[in-house]
Amino acid sequence: LFEVKPHVRIPRTCNRFCGVIKLLKKSSEPITRHFPVNSHIVGLSYTSEKLVDIEEYVSVWTNDLSPVFVVGTLVNRKVKGDYMHDYIS
């Protein structure tokens, strides 16, 4: 679970990125306790059968909704979680 603030500068090189990753700590379960109130949780994967245009998909959301996007880090496995409201590609 990573929270990315708008002012974060992503490292420009792979070596610097790897250095930052070593400083991160995995959050303990349940991860939903870290999500904002009124969250809409969306799993992202190229294996999902629901192919969407992301701009159209988010355009119908209200301003009081807090989007949370779940991105898997494993190549051959699917993002799992009964806490997700939708699963898109």
Buried (B, 14 or more C-beta within 10 A) or exposed (E): BEEEEEEEEEEEEEEEEEEEEEEEEEEEEEBEEEBEEEBBBBBBBEEBEEEEEEEEBBEEEEEEEEEBEBEBEEEEEEBEEEBBEEBBE
